[in-house]
Amino acid sequence: MPYLDIYTTLLTAGTAAHLLRRATFGPTQTEITSFTGLTATQAVQQLISNANYSPPPPVDLDSNQATAGQTYLDKPFNGDRNFDFGHYLRYWWLGLMASQTAPPSLLDKLTLFWQNHFVTTREVVDDYRFVNQYMLLLRNNALGNFRTLVTQISKDPAMLRYLNGNENEVGKPNENYARELQELFTVGAFDFAGNKNYTEDDVKAAARVLTGWKYTNYWVNGSTSFGTTFTLSKHDKTNKTFSASYNNTTISGRSTTSAGDDELADLVTMLLNHPQTSRFICRKLYRWYVNPNVTQAIEDNVVIPLAQFFASPSNNYAIQPVIVKLLTSQIFFDDANRGALVKSPVDLAIGAMRFFNQPVPDMTTDYAAFKVYCDFMFWRMRDMQMALVDQPSVFGYDAYYQTGYSRIWINTTTLALRSDYTDAYIWRWLQVKPNYKMGIDLLGWVTSLQPNFSDVAGSPAIPCVDVQAAFSKNLFAIDLFPSQTSFLIDTIMMQGIPRTSWTVEWNNYRSTPTNTNRKNAVLYRLQNLMKYMLRMAEYQLF
């Protein structure tokens, strides 16, 4: 297998949908059509160039407040609204993820990867300005340089707060961030063979390098600024020597005002020079985008060469070329890797909104409806064990580090919740705003497929086979078997009666569409079919 060689076959609807499902939070039918016929290289470049780095800022979504619809990050810190404003940051991000008006981009799916890599949480950080700066740092650098990301996150106020970096001082070091920096953010605890990548003494030495950093104006009501400072008197100015894992590197202690940045730069260089760092990151990217199962063959033929490219002098830890190489590779489009992941709650929630063209209300001018829309997604995602920007631990969401990887998104707790979520698209009980009921207008959909709807005598009824085919178009990552299609039509839709009965029922409805009984008869069949198909799609690997 050519593995990382470029996939040169023009994209079909199936391979275009595969790319869009993995690189974004799920495609619309229009996006699948527009990407069909492109090369993989053209498609990925579009997903990169479509990135919007200047979206409108978050606004106050509380309709009971005089400031509803107004931005708040440009105003003094308001402790009374701290929870609300931090929570609305998540809704701002959900709105960007779910938008169907902006051209599709891979930026926010990749930002979620980095947010689950360099974890901090809204709940622990607990200052909405810190959380906003952290989220923008990840989003603005998601396709940038890994060296920059590691350097900036190490002194970011949210990370200093989350992993106690502000408590790390000479004479009383706090090793929390120094440990996670190596275990989770760069080198990784173990190599692929299970060998330890660093020692406890390396954690202690790294903690000494990182002494002296503080954040300012945390939770200070009325404050108009905040940031990070370095206090030389709190810094350990002695030399720090590391183990053979890092080639016995010594980072020289400094005693100037730039000591913090200088020693941090040396530390990041040392971490990135460790041969396992680039492999650790590329392995995680492979698991995120391609397949959670990293075999020895994948390690040898994908992870290692991709890591060598990532760390090469010509690339120098640039992220974008690595993403391009992975998403345009033969291994990414290999049939064995379609249907290899379980949809996460965000993939399920956002993907359904986008696939069924549920428009996102304007955050600023229609903030009440925007909040209803995001409430529906966020609280169900939380119940399905994915509260956005509130991971249960520094390790990230359980399904991305526990044994089984994405498969544990479906468990005894979430099984019914996932079905309840997709059922809402069938029953259409959510009123987003007047004249906007969230969900699928099944009768309208089938009516749009029926030629000359009102001319019952002159145009034959659309058969139930065509209804099922229309409903399933691009819905599944893997095509259904004929036996599955027959089951959906004969057992679920028609419930054991002949398929020709559908023609009679549909024509009865066409002849008198205002007749409630006839309308309900066909709607009942459509609801049964679509409800079951959505449940199949939510459990099917994507």
C-alpha positions as CSV (number, residue, x, y, z in Angstrom):
1,M,0.0,0.0,0.0
2,P,1.3,3.5,-0.8
3,Y,0.2,4.9,2.5
4,L,1.2,8.6,2.4
5,D,1.3,8.9,-1.4
6,I,-1.2,11.4,-2.7
7,Y,-4.7,10.1,-3.5
8,T,-5.1,11.1,-7.2
9,T,-8.6,9.7,-8.1
10,L,-11.1,12.5,-8.5
11,L,-13.5,12.6,-5.6
12,T,-16.8,10.9,-5.9
13,A,-19.8,11.8,-3.7
14,G,-18.8,9.0,-1.3
15,T,-15.1,10.1,-1.0
16,A,-16.1,13.8,-0.9
17,A,-18.5,13.1,1.9
18,H,-15.8,11.0,3.7
19,L,-13.4,13.9,3.6
20,L,-16.0,16.4,4.7
21,R,-17.2,14.2,7.6
22,R,-13.7,13.8,8.9
23,A,-12.3,17.3,8.3
24,T,-15.4,19.2,9.3
25,F,-18.3,18.5,11.6
26,G,-20.3,17.0,8.7
27,P,-21.3,18.2,5.2
28,T,-24.4,19.5,3.7
29,Q,-25.7,17.9,0.5
30,T,-24.7,21.0,-1.4
31,E,-21.1,20.8,-0.1
32,I,-20.8,17.1,-1.1
33,T,-22.0,18.0,-4.6
34,S,-19.6,21.0,-4.9
35,F,-16.6,18.8,-3.8
36,T,-17.4,15.9,-6.1
37,G,-15.0,15.9,-9.0
38,L,-12.2,17.8,-7.2
39,T,-8.9,16.2,-6.5
40,A,-8.1,15.6,-2.9
41,T,-5.5,18.3,-3.0
42,Q,-7.9,20.9,-4.4
43,A,-10.5,19.9,-1.8
44,V,-8.2,20.1,1.2
45,Q,-6.8,23.5,0.0
46,Q,-10.4,24.8,-0.2
47,L,-11.0,23.6,3.3
48,I,-7.9,25.5,4.4
49,S,-8.5,28.7,2.4
50,N,-12.1,28.9,3.6
51,A,-11.0,29.4,7.2
52,N,-12.5,32.6,8.7
53,Y,-10.1,34.1,11.4
54,S,-12.2,37.2,12.0
55,P,-15.7,36.0,13.0
56,P,-18.1,38.3,14.9
57,P,-17.3,38.3,18.6
58,P,-19.6,36.5,21.1
59,V,-22.5,38.5,22.5
60,D,-24.8,38.5,25.6
61,L,-27.6,36.0,24.9
62,D,-29.8,36.8,27.9
63,S,-32.9,38.4,26.6
64,N,-33.7,39.7,30.1
65,Q,-30.6,41.9,30.1
66,A,-30.3,45.4,28.7
67,T,-27.0,44.3,27.0
68,A,-28.6,41.4,25.1
69,G,-27.1,41.1,21.6
70,Q,-24.1,43.3,22.6
71,T,-20.5,42.2,22.8
72,Y,-19.0,41.9,26.3
73,L,-15.3,41.1,25.9
74,D,-14.5,44.8,25.2
75,K,-16.1,45.8,28.5
76,P,-14.7,45.7,32.1
77,F,-14.8,42.3,33.8
78,N,-18.3,41.5,35.2
79,G,-18.1,38.9,37.9
80,D,-21.9,38.7,38.3
81,R,-22.1,37.5,34.7
82,N,-19.0,35.4,34.7
83,F,-20.7,32.0,34.2
84,D,-23.1,33.3,31.5
85,F,-20.3,35.0,29.5
86,G,-18.1,32.0,29.7
87,H,-21.0,29.7,28.7
88,Y,-21.8,32.0,25.7
89,L,-18.3,31.5,24.4
90,R,-19.2,27.9,23.8
91,Y,-22.3,28.9,22.0
92,W,-20.3,31.3,19.9
93,W,-18.1,28.4,18.9
94,L,-21.1,26.1,18.3
95,G,-22.5,28.7,15.9
96,L,-19.3,28.7,13.9
97,M,-19.3,24.9,13.7
98,A,-22.9,24.6,12.6
99,S,-23.1,27.4,10.1
100,Q,-24.3,26.5,6.6
101,T,-23.8,29.9,5.1
102,A,-20.0,30.1,5.4
103,P,-18.0,27.9,3.0
104,P,-16.8,24.6,4.7
105,S,-13.5,24.9,6.5
106,L,-11.4,22.4,8.5
107,L,-10.4,25.1,11.0
108,D,-12.9,24.5,13.8
109,K,-12.6,20.7,13.7
110,L,-8.9,21.0,14.0
111,T,-9.3,23.6,16.8
112,L,-11.3,21.0,18.7
113,F,-8.4,18.6,18.3
114,W,-6.0,21.2,19.8
115,Q,-8.5,22.1,22.6
116,N,-8.7,18.4,23.5
117,H,-4.9,18.2,23.4
118,F,-3.9,21.4,25.3
119,V,-6.8,21.0,27.7
120,T,-8.1,23.7,29.9
121,T,-11.7,24.0,31.0
122,R,-14.1,26.8,31.4
123,E,-15.2,25.5,34.8
124,V,-11.7,25.4,36.4
125,V,-10.3,28.6,34.7
126,D,-13.5,30.4,35.7
127,D,-12.7,33.8,34.1
128,Y,-14.4,34.3,30.7
129,R,-11.7,36.6,29.4
130,F,-9.0,33.9,30.1
131,V,-11.1,31.3,28.3
132,N,-11.7,33.5,25.3
133,Q,-8.0,34.3,24.9
134,Y,-7.2,30.6,25.2
135,M,-9.8,29.6,22.6
136,L,-8.5,32.3,20.2
137,L,-4.9,31.2,20.7
138,L,-5.8,27.7,19.6
139,R,-8.1,28.7,16.8
140,N,-5.7,31.3,15.3
141,N,-2.7,28.9,15.5
142,A,-4.5,25.6,14.7
143,L,-2.8,25.5,11.3
144,G,0.3,27.4,12.3
145,N,3.4,26.2,14.0
146,F,3.5,23.6,16.8
147,R,6.6,25.3,18.4
148,T,4.5,28.5,18.6
149,L,1.6,26.7,20.1
150,V,3.6,25.0,22.8
151,T,5.4,28.2,23.7
152,Q,2.3,30.4,23.9
153,I,0.2,27.8,25.7
154,S,2.9,27.5,28.3
155,K,2.4,31.0,29.5
156,D,-1.2,31.5,28.6
157,P,-3.3,32.8,31.5
158,A,-5.9,30.0,31.2
159,M,-3.2,27.3,31.2
160,L,-1.4,29.0,34.1
161,R,-4.6,28.9,36.0
162,Y,-5.7,25.4,35.0
163,L,-2.4,23.6,35.7
164,N,-1.2,25.8,38.6
165,G,1.7,27.4,36.7
166,N,1.1,30.6,38.6
167,E,2.0,28.7,41.8
168,N,5.4,27.5,40.4
169,E,8.1,29.5,42.2
170,V,11.8,29.1,43.1
171,G,12.1,27.1,46.3
172,K,8.5,25.8,46.1
173,P,8.1,24.4,42.5
174,N,4.7,23.2,41.3
175,E,5.3,20.3,38.9
176,N,1.7,20.0,37.5
177,Y,2.2,21.8,34.2
178,A,5.8,20.5,33.7
179,R,4.4,16.9,34.0
180,E,1.5,17.4,31.6
181,L,3.7,19.4,29.2
182,Q,5.7,16.2,28.7
183,E,3.2,13.5,29.2
184,L,0.3,14.9,27.3
185,F,1.4,17.9,25.2
186,T,4.7,17.0,23.6
187,V,6.8,13.9,24.2
188,G,4.1,11.5,25.4
189,A,4.5,9.2,28.4
190,F,5.6,6.2,26.4
191,D,6.8,5.4,22.9
192,F,5.0,3.0,20.6
193,A,6.9,0.0,22.1
194,G,5.9,1.0,25.7
195,N,9.2,2.5,26.8
196,K,9.1,5.6,29.1
197,N,10.0,8.8,27.3
198,Y,11.3,10.8,30.3
199,T,12.0,10.6,34.0
200,E,10.6,12.1,37.2
201,D,13.8,14.2,37.4
202,D,13.0,15.6,34.0
203,V,9.6,16.7,35.4
204,K,11.4,18.4,38.3
205,A,13.9,20.1,36.0
206,A,11.2,21.4,33.6
207,A,9.2,22.8,36.6
208,R,12.3,24.8,37.6
209,V,12.6,26.2,34.1
210,L,9.0,27.3,34.2
211,T,9.2,29.2,37.6
212,G,8.2,32.8,37.7
213,W,5.2,33.1,35.4
214,K,2.0,34.7,36.7
215,Y,-1.4,35.9,35.4
216,T,-2.8,39.3,36.2
217,N,-6.2,40.7,37.1
218,Y,-7.9,37.3,37.5
219,W,-11.5,37.8,38.6
220,V,-11.0,41.5,39.3
221,N,-14.4,43.2,38.9
222,G,-14.1,46.3,36.7
223,S,-10.7,45.4,35.4
224,T,-10.1,46.3,31.8
225,S,-7.0,44.2,31.1
226,F,-5.3,41.0,32.1
227,G,-2.3,39.1,30.9
228,T,0.8,37.2,31.8
229,T,3.9,38.5,33.6
230,F,7.3,37.1,34.5
231,T,8.7,37.9,37.9
232,L,12.5,37.3,38.0
233,S,12.6,37.1,41.8
234,K,10.2,34.1,41.6
235,H,12.4,32.3,39.0
236,D,15.0,29.6,39.6
237,K,18.1,31.0,38.1
238,T,20.3,27.9,38.4
239,N,21.1,25.5,35.6
240,K,18.7,22.7,34.9
241,T,20.1,19.3,33.7
242,F,17.9,16.7,32.1
243,S,18.3,12.9,31.7
244,A,19.6,10.8,28.9
245,S,16.1,10.8,27.5
246,Y,16.9,14.4,26.4
247,N,20.6,13.7,25.7
248,N,21.6,15.1,29.1
249,T,20.7,18.6,27.9
250,T,21.5,21.4,30.3
251,I,19.4,24.6,30.1
252,S,21.4,27.5,31.4
253,G,19.9,29.5,34.2
254,R,19.4,33.1,33.4
255,S,19.1,36.2,35.7
256,T,17.9,38.8,33.2
257,T,14.4,40.1,32.7
258,S,14.1,37.9,29.6
259,A,15.1,34.8,31.6
260,G,11.5,33.3,31.5
261,D,11.2,33.5,27.7
262,D,14.8,32.5,27.0
263,E,14.6,29.4,29.2
264,L,11.1,28.5,27.9
265,A,12.5,28.7,24.3
266,D,15.3,26.3,25.3
267,L,12.9,24.0,26.9
268,V,10.5,23.9,24.0
269,T,13.4,23.3,21.6
270,M,14.6,20.4,23.8
271,L,11.1,18.9,23.9
272,L,10.7,19.2,20.1
273,N,14.1,17.6,19.5
274,H,13.0,14.5,21.4
275,P,12.3,12.0,18.6
276,Q,9.0,10.9,20.2
277,T,7.4,14.3,20.2
278,S,6.7,14.5,16.4
279,R,5.5,10.8,16.5
280,F,3.2,11.5,19.5
281,I,1.5,14.4,17.7
282,C,1.3,12.6,14.3
283,R,-0.1,9.5,15.9
284,K,-2.8,11.5,17.6
285,L,-3.7,13.2,14.3
286,Y,-3.9,9.9,12.6
287,R,-6.3,8.6,15.3
288,W,-8.4,11.8,15.1
289,Y,-8.7,11.9,11.3
290,V,-8.2,8.4,10.0
291,N,-8.5,5.4,12.3
292,P,-8.1,4.9,16.1
293,N,-6.3,1.6,15.5
294,V,-2.5,2.2,15.0
295,T,-0.9,-1.0,14.0
296,Q,2.8,-1.6,13.6
297,A,2.4,-1.2,9.9
298,I,0.7,2.1,10.4
299,E,3.4,3.2,12.9
300,D,6.1,2.3,10.4
301,N,4.6,3.5,7.2
302,V,2.4,6.5,8.3
303,V,3.3,7.8,11.7
304,I,7.1,7.7,11.5
305,P,7.5,9.2,8.0
306,L,4.8,11.8,8.7
307,A,6.7,12.6,12.0
308,Q,10.0,12.9,10.1
309,F,8.4,15.3,7.7
310,F,6.8,17.3,10.6
311,A,10.1,17.7,12.4
312,S,12.3,18.1,9.2
313,P,14.3,21.4,8.8
314,S,12.3,22.2,5.7
315,N,9.0,22.0,7.6
316,N,10.2,22.9,11.1
317,Y,7.0,21.9,12.9
318,A,4.6,23.7,10.6
319,I,1.1,22.1,11.2
320,Q,-0.6,22.9,7.9
321,P,1.6,20.8,5.6
322,V,1.2,17.8,7.9
323,I,-2.6,18.1,7.8
324,V,-2.5,18.4,4.0
325,K,-0.2,15.4,3.6
326,L,-2.5,13.3,5.9
327,L,-5.9,14.3,4.4
328,T,-4.7,13.9,0.8
329,S,-3.1,10.5,1.4
330,Q,-4.0,7.1,0.0
331,I,-4.3,5.8,3.5
332,F,-6.9,8.4,4.5
333,F,-9.1,7.4,1.5
334,D,-8.6,3.7,1.9
335,D,-11.9,1.9,2.0
336,A,-10.8,0.2,5.3
337,N,-10.8,3.6,7.0
338,R,-14.3,4.6,6.0
339,G,-16.5,3.7,8.8
340,A,-13.7,3.4,11.4
341,L,-14.9,6.0,13.9
342,V,-17.9,6.5,16.1
343,K,-19.5,9.9,15.8
344,S,-18.7,12.0,18.9
345,P,-21.6,14.0,20.4
346,V,-20.4,17.1,18.6
347,D,-20.1,15.3,15.3
348,L,-23.6,13.9,15.8
349,A,-25.2,17.1,17.0
350,I,-23.6,19.6,14.6
351,G,-23.5,17.0,11.7
352,A,-27.3,16.6,11.9
353,M,-27.9,20.3,12.0
354,R,-25.7,20.8,8.9
355,F,-26.8,17.7,6.9
356,F,-30.5,18.7,7.3
357,N,-29.9,22.4,6.7
358,Q,-31.1,23.7,10.0
359,P,-30.1,27.3,9.7
360,V,-28.2,29.0,12.6
361,P,-30.1,32.2,13.7
362,D,-28.0,35.3,13.6
363,M,-26.2,35.6,16.9
364,T,-26.4,39.4,17.1
365,T,-29.7,40.3,15.6
366,D,-31.6,37.1,16.6
367,Y,-29.9,36.3,19.8
368,A,-32.9,34.7,21.6
369,A,-33.4,32.2,18.7
370,F,-29.6,31.6,18.6
371,K,-29.6,30.7,22.3
372,V,-32.5,28.2,21.8
373,Y,-30.7,26.6,18.9
374,C,-27.5,26.2,20.9
375,D,-29.2,25.2,24.1
376,F,-30.7,22.3,22.3
377,M,-27.3,21.1,21.1
378,F,-25.1,21.9,24.0
379,W,-27.1,20.3,26.9
380,R,-27.6,17.1,24.9
381,M,-24.0,17.0,24.0
382,R,-23.2,17.4,27.7
383,D,-25.5,14.6,28.6
384,M,-23.8,12.5,26.0
385,Q,-20.5,13.1,27.9
386,M,-19.1,15.9,25.7
387,A,-19.6,19.3,27.5
388,L,-17.7,21.6,25.1
389,V,-14.6,23.2,26.7
390,D,-15.3,21.3,30.0
391,Q,-13.4,18.0,29.7
392,P,-13.5,15.7,32.8
393,S,-9.7,15.9,33.2
394,V,-6.5,17.2,31.6
395,F,-6.5,13.9,29.6
396,G,-9.5,15.3,27.6
397,Y,-12.7,13.6,26.8
398,D,-12.8,10.0,27.9
399,A,-13.4,8.5,24.5
400,Y,-10.2,10.1,23.1
401,Y,-7.8,8.5,25.5
402,Q,-9.5,5.4,27.1
403,T,-9.1,2.0,25.6
404,G,-11.4,1.6,22.6
405,Y,-11.0,5.3,21.6
406,S,-14.2,6.6,20.0
407,R,-16.3,3.5,20.5
408,I,-17.0,4.4,24.1
409,W,-19.0,7.4,23.0
410,I,-21.8,4.8,22.8
411,N,-22.4,3.2,26.2
412,T,-25.3,2.4,28.5
413,T,-25.6,6.0,29.5
414,T,-25.5,7.6,26.1
415,L,-27.3,5.0,24.0
416,A,-30.8,6.3,24.6
417,L,-29.7,9.9,24.6
418,R,-28.3,9.6,21.1
419,S,-31.6,8.2,19.9
420,D,-33.5,10.9,21.7
421,Y,-31.4,13.5,20.0
422,T,-32.1,12.3,16.5
423,D,-35.8,11.6,17.3
424,A,-36.2,15.4,17.8
425,Y,-35.6,15.9,14.0
426,I,-38.6,13.6,13.3
427,W,-41.0,14.9,15.9
428,R,-40.1,18.6,15.4
429,W,-41.0,19.7,18.9
430,L,-38.4,22.4,19.2
431,Q,-39.7,25.9,18.4
432,V,-36.5,27.9,17.6
433,K,-38.6,31.0,16.9
434,P,-41.9,31.8,15.3
435,N,-42.1,30.0,11.9
436,Y,-39.0,28.0,12.6
437,K,-39.5,24.5,13.9
438,M,-36.3,22.6,14.1
439,G,-36.3,19.2,12.3
440,I,-37.1,17.6,9.0
441,D,-40.2,18.4,7.0
442,L,-40.7,14.9,5.7
443,L,-43.9,15.6,3.8
444,G,-42.3,18.6,2.2
445,W,-39.3,16.6,1.3
446,V,-41.2,13.8,-0.5
447,T,-43.6,16.3,-2.1
448,S,-40.5,18.0,-3.6
449,L,-39.5,14.7,-5.1
450,Q,-42.9,14.0,-6.6
451,P,-43.3,15.3,-10.2
452,N,-46.5,17.2,-10.8
453,F,-47.7,16.6,-7.2
454,S,-51.3,17.7,-7.8
455,D,-51.7,15.8,-11.1
456,V,-52.6,12.5,-9.6
457,A,-54.0,11.0,-12.8
458,G,-51.3,12.3,-15.1
459,S,-48.1,11.4,-13.0
460,P,-47.4,8.2,-11.2
461,A,-46.7,8.2,-7.5
462,I,-43.1,8.3,-6.3
463,P,-42.5,4.7,-5.2
464,C,-41.4,3.9,-1.7
465,V,-38.1,2.6,-3.0
466,D,-37.3,6.1,-4.3
467,V,-38.4,7.7,-1.0
468,Q,-36.0,5.5,0.9
469,A,-33.2,6.2,-1.6
470,A,-33.7,9.9,-1.3
471,F,-33.7,9.8,2.5
472,S,-30.5,7.8,2.5
473,K,-28.6,9.9,0.0
474,N,-25.2,10.6,1.6
475,L,-26.6,9.8,5.0
476,F,-24.4,6.7,5.6
477,A,-20.7,6.5,5.5
478,I,-20.9,2.9,4.2
479,D,-23.5,1.9,1.7
480,L,-26.3,-0.3,3.0
481,F,-26.6,-3.9,2.0
482,P,-29.6,-4.8,-0.2
483,S,-31.0,-6.8,2.7
484,Q,-30.8,-3.7,4.9
485,T,-32.6,-1.6,2.3
486,S,-35.3,-4.2,2.0
487,F,-35.7,-4.3,5.7
488,L,-36.1,-0.6,5.9
489,I,-38.8,-0.5,3.2
490,D,-40.7,-3.7,3.9
491,T,-40.5,-4.0,7.7
492,I,-40.0,-0.4,9.0
493,M,-41.8,1.7,6.4
494,M,-44.5,-0.7,5.1
495,Q,-44.7,-2.8,8.3
496,G,-45.2,-6.0,6.3
497,I,-47.9,-4.9,3.9
498,P,-47.2,-4.8,0.1
499,R,-45.2,-1.9,-1.2
500,T,-48.0,-1.1,-3.6
501,S,-50.0,0.1,-0.6
502,W,-47.7,3.0,-0.3
503,T,-48.7,4.1,-3.9
504,V,-52.4,4.0,-2.9
505,E,-51.8,6.0,0.4
506,W,-49.6,8.6,-1.3
507,N,-52.0,9.2,-4.1
508,N,-54.9,9.5,-1.7
509,Y,-52.9,12.2,0.1
510,R,-52.0,13.9,-3.2
511,S,-55.6,14.1,-4.2
512,T,-56.7,15.6,-0.9
513,P,-53.6,17.0,0.9
514,T,-55.8,18.8,3.4
515,N,-57.4,15.6,4.6
516,T,-55.9,15.0,8.1
517,N,-56.3,11.2,8.1
518,R,-54.6,10.8,4.7
519,K,-51.9,13.1,5.6
520,N,-51.2,11.3,8.9
521,A,-51.2,8.0,7.2
522,V,-48.3,8.8,4.9
523,L,-46.5,10.9,7.5
524,Y,-46.6,7.9,9.9
525,R,-44.8,5.8,7.4
526,L,-42.2,8.5,6.6
527,Q,-41.6,9.1,10.3
528,N,-41.0,5.4,11.0
529,L,-38.6,5.1,8.1
530,M,-36.6,8.2,8.9
531,K,-36.5,7.6,12.6
532,Y,-35.0,4.2,12.1
533,M,-32.6,5.4,9.4
534,L,-31.3,8.2,11.7
535,R,-30.8,5.7,14.5
536,M,-28.8,3.5,12.1
537,A,-26.7,6.5,11.1
538,E,-26.0,7.6,14.6
539,Y,-24.7,4.2,15.5
540,Q,-22.9,3.5,12.3
541,L,-19.2,4.2,12.2
542,F,-18.3,7.2,10.0
